[in-house]
Amino acid sequence: MFRKIIAGTAVAGALTLGMAGMAGAATTTPAGSGTPSAAVCARAATIEARIQKYDAAVTARLPKAEAREAEAKAAGHTRLATFIANRITRVQARETKLNALLAKIEAKCGTTGTSGTSGATGNSGGTVG
């Protein structure tokens, strides 16, 4: 009997807290009007510099990584070559995403600058089996 009372109290408490959580989630603030805040536009130059620094590092390291991938393939280390190829793909995807973000910021804030495309090449091989 005592266990039923404790279980009932626990269920009632969980339902009460669950309802309060849903009510709190329902009262979120509406999304912005799509205009960037002044803080984002003020930081546009800093963001652009950081993205260009990243692009420069990727441009410098990408040929080395592709060479390591080719060496691994030539030596028959297919797992290593696959790992390097996946890393190259991931870095290129990140670079593309950052350049898209920079273009979006420049378009919304009205700033003009180089979007930092590095002209990175694709990896030297496809899927390694």
N, C-alpha and C positions, 0 to 999 in steps of 0.2 A: 504494500500500500504506500509506504513511504517513498519507494522508488518511482511509483507512478506520479506522485506529486512533484518530485524533483524533475522528472522527465517532462511533465506538463509545463512546469515553470521554465525549463530550458527552451522548450519549443516556443512558448509565448514570448520569451525574451528575444530569441533569434528572429521571430517574425516582426517584433516591434523594431528591432534595430535594422532589419532588412528593409522595412518600409521607410524608415527614416533615411537610410542610404539612398533609396530610389527617389525620395522626395528631394534630397540634396542634389542628386544627379540631374533631376528634371529642371532645376532652376539655374542652369548655366547661362552665361552671358551670350548673347548672339554674336555671330561672327562679324568681323569688321567689314567695312565697305569696300575693301580691296585696295584702298590707298595706303601706301607705306607710311610708317610713322617717320617723324623727323629724325628720330634716333637711327633708324636703319639707313636713311639717306645720308646722314652725317658720317656713318661708318662705311659708306660705299667705297671710298678710296682705300681704306684699310683692308677691306675685304678683297678688293681687286688686287692689292699688293700681295696678300697672302696666297691668293689663287695663282698669281703669276709666279710666285716663288715655288709653289708646288709644281706648276707646269715645267719650270726650269729643271727641277730635280727629276721629274719623270722623263723629260727629254734626255737628260744626261744618263740616267740609269737604264732606260729601256733597251738600247742596243746591247748593253752588257748582259742584261737578263736574257735577251733573245740569243746571244752567243752562248750563254750557259745552257740554254735549252737545246740548241743545236749540238753542242758537245755531249750533252747527256744522251741525246738520241743516237749520236754516232757511236757512243760507247755502249749502247744497248741498255741504258738505265731508263726504261720507259716510265717507271713510277716517278722518278725524279723529274723527267721531262714533262710529264703530265702535271705535276705539282707546280713547276715553274710556269708552264703555259696557263694554268688556272690563275696563278698570281698575276701574270701579265694582263690577262683578261679583266681581272678584278680591278687592277690599278687603272686600266683604260676606261672602264665603266665609271669609276669614281671621278676621273678627270673629266669625262663627258658630263657627268652630273654637276660638277662644280662650274664648268663653263656655261651650262644652261642656267644655273643659279645666278651667275654673274650677269648674263645677258638679261635675265628677268629683272634683276635689281637695276641695271642700267636703263632698261625700258621704262620701269615705273618711276624711277627717280629723275630721269631725264639727264643722267650723266653720260658723258661720252668718254670712251676709253677703249683700249684694246681688250678684247675679250679673252686674250691669253690662250688662243689655240696653239698647241704645240706642234701640230702636224704629226703626231705620233703614229707610227706604223702599226699594223696589226702584227700578231705574233707570227713567227716564221712557219708554223705548222698548224695543222688542224688537230683533231683529236688523236692522241697517241694511244695505240692499243697494245 
